[in-house]
Amino acid sequence: MELDGTIGRSRMLPPLPERMRPHDLDGYVGQKHLVGPGGVIRNMIENGNLSSFILWGPPGVGKTTLARIVSKSMNREFFTLSAVSAGVKEVREVIEKARGGSIFSQAAAPVLFIDEIHRFSKSQQDALLGAVEDGTVILIGATTENPSFEVNTPLLSRCQVFVLKSLETADLQDLLDRALKTDVLLKDMNIKVEETEALFRYSGGDARKLLNILEIVTGAFAGAKQITIDNASVTSCIQENIALYDKGGEMHYDIISAFIKSVRGSDPNAAVYYLGRMLVGGEDPLFIARRLCILAAEDIGLANPNAMLLANSCFQIVHNIGMPEARIPLSETTIYLACSQKSNSAYMAINQAMEAASRTQTSQVPLYLRNAPTKLMEDLGYADGYKYAHDYPGHFADLEFLPPDLAGTKFYEPADNRKEAEMRSRLSSLWKKYGY
């Protein structure tokens, strides 16, 4: 009877991720850089000084939960809209409710939470801007996409952007321990955790996924005297319950990963297949177009500079015409990029250069490379000894352009393709010190 009662209760209760949703910062897992001691969001709450912000991070890291905690902790009314389903009409209705409440009370401005704010159209954002500017609402947006791509500059300039990170192993372990000890159902089960590697690997730093998997595994063995969680049991349950595991379309990130790797791997057939999977699944075509722009720069680069031009044109066309016609330029660009020669030399060069730059922020620019707009600077030797390249044969003057402590450092290594072979040949004739 007890088992039947437990199973019956489980059917009546909300899903485990919802049951484990924290209600204050002390119960919130992860994002210590924002909510830990001295964190900017914790400071906002403690100082009572709330301003609009956007939470940018992968799924399942607590963006919605954090917005609700902020609103509750500061005793603000909480309105929520989804950018997928709400239009300008819904935005204006919420703003009118907020304005109506402020007329009859001295309550602080309510929080308007907008999920997937990167999908808000220009007209939706324009309808929202005035209310954010005059303080009618405090905007908290959530997005898995870089907000600088799709959030209008006027609105973005009035919001701070906080980056949320995938949960670390220690965060996932903390969440797992809490669920087993405190959840209304799990705490009464005899659960033995022998291995967590598969559990954490399948979750991918996503708290919601972790709790979904835990619910799947414990549900699969409901009625057993003891439930043992190990790598084999987790893998078996995931394979048998892939639809539950991917609840809410979380496979989205696996599909885009396969798409990117197929283009990088020069397989146009696989690439266009995964493109089709995304389009049939309702993926935002602009999301795909942005990924093509990144692919063109990161994986094709200098092997075929025209790839970036085509990808950028594709983005503009998709933005202008929308679906269903946008599928055609997306397909054309995907196939072109997949068939193109590949090079990540520019990607590698900037990564190495930025790493070196982070170590040498105090390195001095050579005097002969500095600008000398004043007589004093000239007297100090600024620009003295600079060689104007066009005054020399071949429009080249042999100078050291890097700071002294980086002299002779090579960041760019041409890849093995026809176009960069030409670059290597020219660089070799000019710069013996780099060993091209």
Helices and strands as residue ranges (DSSP letters): H 2-12, H 16-19, G 25-27, H 32-35, H 40-47, E 53-56, H 63-73, E 78-82, H 88-104, E 111-115, G 117-119, H 122-133, E 138-143, H 147-150, H 153-156, E 160-163, H 169-182, G 186-188, E 191-193, H 197-203, H 207-220, E 227-229, H 231-240, H 242-245, H 252-264, H 268-280, H 285-295, I 296-300, G 301-303, H 306-321, H 327-339, H 345-359, G 367-369, H 375-379, G 389-391, G 393-395, G 404-406, H 418-430, G 432-434
